[in-house]
Amino acid sequence: MSFHPTAAQDHAIRELQGQTTTVVAGAAATTDIAVTGIAVGDTLGSVLMFAAGVPSDVSSEASITSAGNIQLYSTDSTGNQLVVEWYAHVGS
């Protein structure tokens, strides 16, 4: 028996293959945070902020603002580390 994915399944598989995770330094709220390789059109999976070693999920306020940049709209992450996970955009 062979597996033949639907178009939607094929798209999901290709997007998962483009999953990337990186650690970056935080910044003031509404300030660009450089994330090498991220692009407008990619899917932001999660953003975890580590302050004094304690993680907090700030994904809900994160967005990709331009090629190579994300922003947090209300949290000042200056001096903290962010773990950013995203999925590279794949064609339809």
N, C-alpha and C positions, 0 to 999 in steps of 0.2 A: 504494500500500500504506500503510495507516495503522497506527500503533502503539497498542495497547491494553494498558497495564500491568496486571499482576496486582495484587491487593490488597497483597501484600508489596512489590512494586516501587513502587507508588504511595506507600505509607507511607515507604519509604526516600527517595524523591524529596522528599516534603514535609519529612522530618527534615533532609535536606541543605540545604534552603532556609532552615532555621532555624539554620544554622551561625553561630557568633559567636566571635570571638577578641578578647581584651583583654589589656592589660598591667597588672599590679597589683603593689603592694609586698608583699614576703614578711613573715613573722612567725615567732614561735617555734613549734616543733612542737606539735601538738594545740591550736593557737589558731586561732580563726576568722579567715579572710582574706576581706575583703569583695570580692565579684565582682558588680557591678551587673548585674541581669537574670537571673542563674542561679537555677534553682529545683529543688527536690526533684522527681525524676522526669525531669529532663533527663539527657542522656547526656554524661558527661565524656569528651572525646576525647583530650586530652593536656594535660600541664602541664610546661613547660620552665622550669628555673630558670637564670638568668644570674648567675653569681658572678664578678666581675672580668672580665666579658665572655665567659666560657666557659660554654657551655650544658651542662646535664645534664638528663636525662629523669627527672622525679620522678612521672610519671603513676601508677605502680603503687601509690604510697602516698597518692594524693589521693582525696578523696571530697567529695561535696556533703553538708554537714551540716545545712543549713537554707536557707530562701529567702535568697539573696544572700550565701551563705558557703560556702567550701570549707575543708578542713584537710589538712595533711600530717601523717601519723601519727608520723613519726620524724625528719624533717629540719628543722633550724632554718634557715629561709630569711630571717631578719632581715637587713636591709640589702641584700638581693638583689631582683631583679625576676623576676616569674613571668609567663610567657606562657600564658594559659589559653584552651583551645579547647573549646567545648561545642556541643551540638546541642539545641535546644529540643524538649521533648516534644510530640509530636503525637498526637491521638486515634487509635484503631485504625481 
